[in-house]
Amino acid sequence: MYCYLISCSLVCTVSAFCQSNIPYEGVQDSYERSFKEHLLALDIDHDIVKRLFCECMIVEQADDSVLRPKYVSVQAAFEQILAQELKLGRLKQVVAVIHTPLPATPLCMEGEIAPGLVDTSLAKDEKRLYTVSKRSETLRALLQSGGTLMAAYPVLSRALRSPSQLAVFEGLLKKYVKNFFDAPMGCLEVAPEMIGATYIFETMQGEWLMFSIRFTQDISPQDPTSVGMWFGSVNKGPAAERLAQVSAYLRACQGPDLISYIFP
């Protein structure tokens, strides 16, 4: 019954959100080009960036060892650029939600990756381990720049993190009390198609863009696995549909409401 209600909510929300008269019509092309140039300047997969900005959506299936270094590096690059743009005053605001089965790994570590933090298969892979360490840096940079960050996860899964991991998490909550929020959800698990993170950000012209990634958490990788990535306007196209789906799902699980930031 619960799954049925979520499905109905998704359908209704996607339809209403994509058809509504959303403010800030039209995404500023010049800002998109600037964002793309920033991404291409970093040492990440240029083909992914070009496809993402051309098609607004990418879905790929392969082994975790192949996909994670490529796509999570793009995610880290997005976080890095969002933090820089916010700090330099080129964005009004950034709101990010990490929606994962356990409290977000990069927010439960500081310095070296401790045993048990990630799956053992990742612990032997330097490329995949690097993505965890890098996002530990980029998420803290986002917080330091004033971005709003929410960690959404099933409330019971909190117990699966070790005391030392939770101590790091709690320390960040105390340090960034104004813009980092603990958002445990009422569901027992996160649906596979909803595992990942979603970012919405407002330009100085008052236009909203979004970036979202769907991928398994590093504590439980799968082979083969599938990754999804979206970028674009919040009011049309694949990115708008993904945002509506994520927002509806999080609300159904008593989680944070992303749409409320666009419509205060």
C-alpha positions in Angstrom: 0.0 0.0 0.0 2.8 2.4 0.9 4.6 1.8 -2.4 1.3 2.4 -4.2 0.9 5.8 -2.5 4.4 6.8 -3.4 3.9 5.8 -7.0 0.7 7.9 -7.3 2.4 10.8 -5.6 5.3 10.6 -8.1 3.0 10.6 -11.1 0.9 13.5 -9.9 3.8 15.6 -8.8 5.8 15.1 -12.0 2.8 16.1 -14.1 1.9 19.2 -11.9 5.5 20.3 -11.5 6.4 20.1 -15.2 3.2 21.8 -16.4 3.0 24.5 -13.7 3.9 28.1 -14.5 7.3 28.1 -12.8 9.0 31.5 -12.3 12.3 32.3 -13.9 11.2 31.0 -17.4 14.2 29.9 -19.4 17.6 28.9 -18.2 20.4 31.5 -18.8 22.4 29.9 -21.7 25.5 32.0 -20.8 25.6 30.6 -17.3 25.3 27.0 -18.6 28.2 27.6 -21.0 30.2 29.0 -18.1 29.4 26.0 -15.9 30.4 23.6 -18.7 33.7 25.4 -19.2 34.5 25.1 -15.5 33.8 21.4 -15.6 35.8 20.8 -18.8 38.8 22.6 -17.2 38.9 20.0 -14.4 40.5 16.5 -14.8 37.3 14.6 -15.4 35.7 12.7 -18.3 35.0 15.3 -21.0 32.7 13.0 -22.9 30.4 12.7 -19.9 30.3 16.5 -19.5 29.5 17.1 -23.2 26.8 14.4 -23.2 25.3 15.8 -20.0 25.0 19.3 -21.4 23.8 18.2 -24.8 21.3 15.5 -23.7 20.6 16.7 -20.2 20.5 13.0 -19.0 22.9 10.1 -19.1 22.2 6.4 -18.1 25.0 3.8 -18.3 25.4 0.3 -17.0 28.8 -1.5 -16.3 30.8 -2.7 -13.3 31.1 -0.4 -10.3 34.9 -0.2 -10.7 34.3 1.4 -14.2 31.4 3.7 -13.4 32.2 5.0 -9.9 35.6 6.8 -10.7 34.0 8.4 -13.8 30.7 9.6 -12.5 31.4 10.3 -8.9 34.4 12.4 -10.0 31.9 14.5 -12.0 29.7 14.8 -8.9 32.6 16.0 -6.9 33.5 18.5 -9.6 29.9 19.9 -9.5 30.2 20.3 -5.7 33.5 22.0 -6.1 32.2 24.5 -8.7 29.0 25.1 -6.8 31.0 26.0 -3.7 33.3 28.3 -5.6 30.5 30.1 -7.5 28.6 30.6 -4.2 31.7 31.9 -2.5 32.4 34.3 -5.3 28.8 35.6 -5.3 27.9 34.2 -8.7 25.1 32.1 -7.3 22.3 33.3 -4.9 22.0 29.9 -3.2 22.7 26.2 -3.4 20.6 23.5 -1.8 21.8 19.9 -1.8 20.2 16.7 -0.5 22.1 13.4 -0.3 19.6 10.6 -0.3 21.3 7.3 0.6 20.7 4.1 2.6 23.1 5.2 5.3 24.3 8.7 6.5 26.5 10.0 3.6 30.0 8.4 3.7 32.0 11.6 3.0 30.2 13.3 6.0 31.2 10.4 8.3 35.0 10.6 7.7 37.8 13.0 8.3 41.3 12.5 6.9 42.1 8.9 6.0 39.4 6.4 5.2 38.9 4.2 8.3 38.3 0.4 8.0 34.6 -0.4 7.7 33.7 3.0 6.2 33.3 1.6 2.7 32.8 -1.8 1.1 36.0 -4.0 1.1 36.1 -4.0 -2.7 36.5 -0.2 -2.7 39.2 -0.4 0.0 41.5 -2.1 -2.5 40.8 0.3 -5.4 42.6 3.6 -5.3 40.5 5.3 -8.0 37.3 4.6 -6.2 38.7 5.5 -2.8 39.8 8.8 -4.2 36.2 9.7 -5.0 35.2 9.2 -1.3 38.1 11.4 -0.1 37.5 14.0 -2.7 33.8 14.4 -1.9 34.7 14.7 1.8 36.6 17.9 0.8 34.0 19.2 -1.7 31.1 18.8 0.6 32.9 20.7 3.4 33.8 23.4 0.9 30.1 23.7 0.0 29.2 24.1 3.6 32.0 26.6 4.2 30.7 28.7 1.3 27.2 28.8 2.8 25.5 26.2 0.8 22.5 24.3 2.4 23.2 20.6 2.7 20.8 17.9 4.0 21.6 14.3 4.7 18.5 12.1 4.1 18.5 8.4 5.1 16.2 5.9 6.8 16.3 6.7 10.5 17.0 3.1 11.5 20.1 2.9 9.3 21.9 5.4 11.5 22.7 2.5 13.8 24.8 0.9 11.0 27.4 3.7 11.3 30.1 3.2 13.9 30.4 5.5 16.9 33.5 7.2 15.4 31.7 7.7 12.1 28.7 9.2 13.8 31.0 11.4 15.9 32.4 13.0 12.7 28.8 13.4 11.4 27.6 15.0 14.6 30.6 17.3 14.7 29.8 18.7 11.3 26.2 19.3 12.3 27.4 21.3 15.3 29.9 23.3 13.2 27.5 24.1 10.5 24.3 24.4 12.5 22.8 27.1 10.2 23.2 25.2 6.9 23.8 21.5 7.5 20.7 19.5 8.5 20.2 15.9 9.6 17.1 14.6 7.8 16.4 11.0 8.8 13.4 9.6 7.0 10.5 7.4 8.0 11.0 4.7 5.4 12.8 1.4 6.0 15.0 1.7 2.9 15.7 3.9 0.0 14.4 2.7 -3.4 17.4 1.8 -5.7 16.3 4.3 -8.3 16.4 7.1 -5.7 19.8 6.5 -4.2 22.1 9.4 -4.9 22.1 13.2 -4.5 20.3 16.1 -5.9 21.4 19.8 -6.1 19.4 22.8 -7.0 20.9 26.3 -7.4 19.7 29.8 -8.2 21.6 32.1 -10.4 21.9 35.9 -9.7 19.2 36.4 -12.4 16.8 34.4 -10.3 16.8 31.2 -12.5 17.0 27.7 -11.0 19.1 24.9 -12.3 19.5 21.3 -11.0 22.0 18.5 -11.0 21.2 15.0 -9.9 23.0 11.6 -9.7 21.6 8.2 -9.1 24.2 5.6 -7.9 24.7 3.0 -5.3 26.3 4.1 -2.0 30.0 3.2 -1.6 29.1 1.0 1.4 27.2 -1.4 -0.9 28.4 -1.4 -4.5 26.9 -3.8 -7.0 28.1 -5.5 -10.2 26.9 -4.8 -12.7 25.4 -1.5 -11.7 23.7 1.4 -13.3 24.3 5.1 -13.0 22.0 8.0 -14.0 22.9 11.7 -14.2 20.8 14.8 -15.0 21.5 18.5 -15.5 19.3 21.4 -16.7 16.4 23.7 -15.9 14.0 22.9 -13.1 11.0 23.7 -15.3 11.4 21.5 -18.4 13.1 18.4 -19.8 14.6 15.4 -18.1 16.1 17.4 -15.3 12.8 18.8 -14.2 11.2 15.3 -14.3 14.0 13.9 -12.2 13.7 16.7 -9.7 9.9 16.2 -9.4 10.5 12.4 -8.9 13.1 12.9 -6.2 11.1 15.6 -4.4 7.9 13.6 -4.4 9.7 10.5 -3.1 11.5 12.4 -0.3 8.2 14.0 0.8 6.5 10.6 0.8 9.2 9.3 3.1 8.8 12.3 5.4 12.1 13.7 4.1 13.1 17.2 3.0 11.1 19.2 0.5 13.3 20.5 -2.3 10.5 22.3 -4.1 9.8 24.5 -1.1 13.1 26.2 -1.8 12.1 27.2 -5.3 8.6 28.2 -4.1 9.2 29.7 -0.6 
